[in-house]
Amino acid sequence: MENKKQAKYLDVANVITQRIKDKTYMARTPLPDQETLAKELGVSRLTVKKALDGLERQGLVYKQSGLGTFVSGDIPIRSDIDSPANTVTGLKNEYHNSKVSSKILLFNVEFPDEQIQRYLDVKKIEPIYNIIRFRYVDDKPLVIEHTFMPVKLVPDLDETVLNDSIYDYIHHKLHLKFGHAYRKIRATKSNNYDQEYLDAKVDDPMLEIEQIVWLTNGQPIEYSTSRSRYDQRDYTVLENNRF
């Protein structure tokens, strides 16, 4: 079973999502306030807030200052391959209602080159992990992730963690929190990994995300790229001015 704290907010999100789908909560109407939902569902207000934040990123709800949280209407351009571009939750949490699995293609501990030294703010004698994983959702190939992390910040990383969730390990085992992330999204050409594991053609465009993630104390903990075939994943941003 997943971490209890994590499961609670996901459970709350699932309850609210189902109520939106079955019209218990109608489009463009306010949800019950956080205190009411927390009392009804037997959780803290913080858990409800975390669930609502996740639903807002998905476009299911929107918040208005001083007025509360409202159910969004239908978004005609939404699709099943949409993925929020402005959140760092990890694939397992993003697809928490699906089976997420991994195939480890590379797992090394090595010394960083000059580029990784700059990106992770480490010295050349400080070891880092170099990880390439092929990720499946419901046994379907989705993304190839290439990740670098300082060993000093993520000790004792092993294949058990890599086959599950690195982010869950960081948050729930090491008790570290992400502060902010900088992310680039670009189109690029397919490489050998894409062609072998994602069944991409030589001339297929790929969607690549390059990012650096920092902890709340400002230390960079991850530099990574993730690549998906152009027809397997979309990245979305939901903007809410909250006026």
C-alpha positions in Angstrom: 0.0 0.0 0.0 1.2 3.5 -0.7 2.2 6.0 1.9 -0.9 6.9 4.1 -0.4 10.6 3.7 -0.2 10.3 0.0 -3.2 7.9 -0.2 -5.4 10.3 1.7 -5.2 13.2 -0.7 -5.5 10.9 -3.7 -8.6 9.3 -2.1 -10.1 12.8 -1.6 -9.3 13.7 -5.2 -10.9 10.5 -6.4 -14.1 11.2 -4.4 -14.4 14.7 -5.7 -13.6 13.6 -9.3 -16.4 11.0 -9.1 -18.9 13.5 -7.7 -18.0 15.8 -10.7 -18.5 13.0 -13.1 -21.9 11.9 -11.7 -23.1 15.5 -11.5 -23.3 15.6 -7.7 -21.1 18.7 -8.2 -22.4 20.6 -11.2 -20.2 22.6 -13.7 -19.7 26.3 -12.7 -21.0 25.8 -9.2 -19.0 26.0 -6.0 -17.7 23.0 -4.1 -18.3 22.7 -0.4 -15.6 24.7 1.5 -12.4 22.9 2.6 -13.5 22.7 6.2 -16.8 21.0 5.3 -15.1 18.6 3.0 -12.4 17.8 5.6 -15.1 17.1 8.2 -17.2 14.9 5.9 -14.2 12.9 4.6 -12.4 12.6 7.9 -9.2 14.3 6.8 -7.3 17.5 7.5 -7.9 20.8 5.6 -4.3 20.5 4.3 -5.2 17.1 2.7 -8.3 18.6 1.1 -6.2 21.6 -0.2 -3.6 19.3 -1.7 -6.4 17.3 -3.4 -8.0 20.4 -4.8 -4.6 21.8 -6.0 -4.1 18.6 -8.0 -7.6 18.8 -9.4 -7.0 22.4 -10.4 -3.9 21.4 -12.3 -6.0 18.9 -14.2 -8.6 21.5 -15.1 -11.4 19.9 -13.2 -11.8 22.8 -10.7 -10.8 26.4 -10.5 -10.3 28.8 -7.6 -11.5 32.3 -7.2 -10.1 34.5 -4.4 -12.6 35.1 -1.7 -15.3 33.0 -3.4 -14.0 29.4 -3.1 -13.4 26.5 -5.5 -15.7 25.9 -8.5 -16.3 23.0 -10.8 -15.0 23.7 -14.3 -17.2 23.2 -17.3 -16.2 20.7 -20.1 -12.9 21.4 -21.8 -13.4 20.3 -25.4 -9.7 20.0 -26.2 -8.9 17.8 -23.2 -7.6 14.3 -24.2 -6.5 11.1 -22.4 -2.9 11.8 -23.1 -2.8 15.2 -21.5 -0.2 15.7 -18.7 0.2 18.9 -16.6 3.4 20.8 -17.5 3.5 22.9 -14.4 3.8 20.3 -11.7 6.5 17.9 -10.3 4.7 14.9 -9.0 6.3 12.0 -10.7 4.7 9.5 -13.2 3.3 7.2 -10.5 1.4 10.0 -8.7 0.3 11.5 -12.0 -1.2 8.2 -13.1 -2.3 7.0 -9.7 -5.3 5.2 -11.0 -3.2 3.2 -13.5 -0.4 0.6 -13.3 2.9 2.3 -13.6 6.0 0.2 -14.1 9.6 0.7 -15.1 12.5 -1.0 -17.0 15.9 0.1 -15.9 18.2 0.7 -18.9 21.1 2.3 -17.0 21.9 2.7 -13.3 25.4 3.9 -12.5 27.2 5.9 -9.8 29.8 8.0 -11.3 31.6 11.4 -11.1 29.9 14.3 -12.9 31.1 16.0 -16.0 31.4 19.8 -16.1 27.8 20.2 -17.3 26.3 18.1 -14.5 28.5 19.8 -12.0 26.9 23.1 -13.0 23.3 21.8 -13.2 23.4 20.0 -9.8 25.9 22.4 -8.1 28.3 19.6 -7.2 32.0 19.2 -7.3 33.8 16.9 -9.7 34.7 14.5 -6.8 31.1 14.2 -5.6 29.4 11.1 -7.0 26.0 11.3 -8.8 23.5 8.8 -10.0 23.1 8.4 -13.8 19.8 6.7 -14.4 17.8 5.8 -17.6 14.4 4.3 -17.1 11.8 3.2 -19.6 8.3 3.8 -18.1 5.0 2.0 -18.9 1.5 3.0 -18.0 -0.9 0.1 -18.0 1.8 -2.0 -19.7 1.9 0.5 -22.6 5.2 2.4 -23.4 5.0 6.1 -22.5 8.3 7.8 -21.7 12.0 7.4 -21.4 13.5 9.3 -18.4 17.2 10.2 -18.1 17.9 11.4 -14.5 20.9 12.7 -12.6 20.9 13.1 -8.8 23.6 13.7 -6.2 24.3 10.6 -4.1 24.7 12.8 -1.0 21.1 14.0 -1.3 19.5 10.7 -2.3 21.5 8.0 -0.4 20.9 4.3 -0.7 19.0 4.5 -4.0 18.5 1.0 -5.4 16.7 -1.0 -8.1 13.7 -1.5 -5.8 13.1 2.2 -5.6 13.8 2.7 -9.3 11.2 0.1 -10.2 8.7 1.9 -8.0 8.9 5.7 -7.5 12.0 7.8 -6.8 9.9 10.8 -5.8 8.0 8.8 -3.2 11.3 7.6 -1.8 12.6 11.2 -1.6 9.4 12.6 0.0 8.3 9.8 2.3 11.6 7.9 3.1 14.1 10.8 3.1 11.5 13.4 4.1 12.7 16.0 1.6 10.4 18.5 -0.1 10.7 20.0 -3.5 10.8 23.8 -3.6 10.7 24.8 -7.2 11.5 23.5 -10.7 12.5 25.0 -14.1 11.3 23.1 -17.1 11.8 23.4 -20.9 9.5 21.7 -23.4 10.9 21.2 -26.9 10.5 19.2 -30.0 13.5 17.1 -31.0 14.4 14.2 -33.3 14.2 10.5 -32.3 17.3 8.8 -31.0 18.3 5.1 -30.7 16.5 4.7 -27.4 13.3 6.2 -28.8 13.4 4.0 -31.8 14.0 0.8 -29.8 11.8 1.3 -26.8 9.1 3.8 -27.9 8.8 2.3 -31.4 9.6 5.7 -32.9 10.5 6.0 -36.5 13.8 7.7 -37.6 11.8 10.8 -38.8 9.3 10.9 -35.9 9.4 14.1 -33.8 9.8 13.6 -30.0 8.5 15.7 -27.2 11.2 16.3 -24.6 11.1 17.9 -21.2 14.3 19.1 -19.7 14.2 20.2 -16.0 16.1 21.0 -12.9 14.3 20.5 -9.5 15.4 22.2 -6.3 14.7 21.4 -2.7 13.0 23.9 -0.4 16.5 24.9 0.9 17.6 25.8 -2.7 19.8 22.8 -3.4 19.3 21.2 -6.8 18.4 17.5 -6.4 17.6 16.5 -10.0 18.5 17.3 -13.5 16.6 15.2 -16.0 15.1 14.8 -19.5 12.0 12.8 -20.4 11.1 11.9 -23.9 7.8 10.8 -25.4 6.7 10.1 -28.9 4.7 13.0 -30.4 1.5 11.1 -30.5 1.7 9.5 -27.0 1.7 12.5 -24.7 0.5 16.2 -24.6 1.6 18.7 -22.0 -0.9 21.3 -20.8 -1.0 24.4 -18.7 -4.1 25.7 -17.0 -4.1 29.4 -16.3 -6.4 30.8 -13.6 -6.1 34.6 -12.9 -8.1 34.2 -9.7 -9.4 37.8 -9.9 
